[in-house]
Amino acid sequence: MQLDRRTFLAATALSATRISGANDRIRCATIGTGGRGTYLTKQFVAQGADVVAVCDVYEPHLQEGLKEASPGAKSYEDHRRLLEDKSIDAVIIATPDHHHAHMFIDAIEAGKDVYVEKPLAHSIDEGFRMLEALRPTKRVAQIGTQRRSYSLYQEAKRIIDSGATGPVRLVNAWWANYWPAQNSSPLEGKLNWDLFLGSAPKQPMDASRYFNWLHYYDYSGGILIGQAAHIVDGIQWMMNSAYPLAVTCSSGGPNIPGAEIPETASMTIEFPGPYILVFTLGYQAMRYRMFNDQMQQFHGTQARFDLGRESYALYPQTLDVDLKVSQQRREPGSFEPASHAHIANFLKSVLDRSGSIATIEMGQHTNTVCQMAIQSLRTGRRVRWNAELKRVES
């Protein structure tokens, strides 16, 4: 898919809001070229964008990013230097969570459009600062919740919106798989430790904290929040929900030696409607094929709707021994193209300045739930959302 900028510039007066690049295609840059950032770099190039720069604080990751970027791409250690390049139209942020907010705001203030990975931020306040930075601008911004671009989920949304389930007061969701021991690899190249820490508390350089940042509260909410950002966002979309009423989260503690954040936990989220969502993450379970590793069950008064990663099934109410499916779709292996479609949606939005399919405000709705879950987990208390003051109350 080639996105020809000349065609767009000739077609719309809004073209004046875009930064003029050096060629016909959208000029992008990736900030954070670990596993996800390198993947996104490759996919943006495949979608017809020119990824003309990559940035990472760890030299081996920087080199991996350059391999997937466009020929002649520049490399940077500090994202602020990258943002000085006025020819760059959009940036992809795929760093640890604690960098999302300040890098997003820096990019918006530099006049760039932004694709930022989920979870949106590392705190509720950070998410609101991102929204405040974005609102007065004409910048396009999208969060990487690719289920919103997935045709199977879009069809599921239409079924739920049709009222086929009747009112839903309970949603049960789980994600089970296996997380191995922490990565014990040594550093094999230059690491700018101060840039990695950023606003996080100062620590002596530690390869384990760098490679396993997802296990530490200073840099993330763990795999718990990494996966909840997917599932909770999808359910909020299906249920037309925004901010929660209250969140309670509990766990028996981490089962991975050295980790701070549990990989096995359960959160109960109370939403207006009213309905409750119970999401359980179990990452010390048996290994699953992706098709079978997650489920969301919408318990309506007329039917139950089961939504998996690559399947759905509607079970109308019956008192028979066996439930009977009235609508069903099973497509093993169909989830990967959702990321491609999501990237294509962002690039289209950059071209025609149309609204994103996954807005930053949507991301903040889920970010609020996730950060409330972490606060509940760490304090052992149910925490409530004050909608009027936009803050947490315990």
Summary of the structure (lengths in Angstrom):
residues: 394
radius of gyration: 21.2
end to end distance: 49.3
largest distance: 66.0
contacts: 1337
relative contact order: 0.15
helix: 37%
strand: 23%
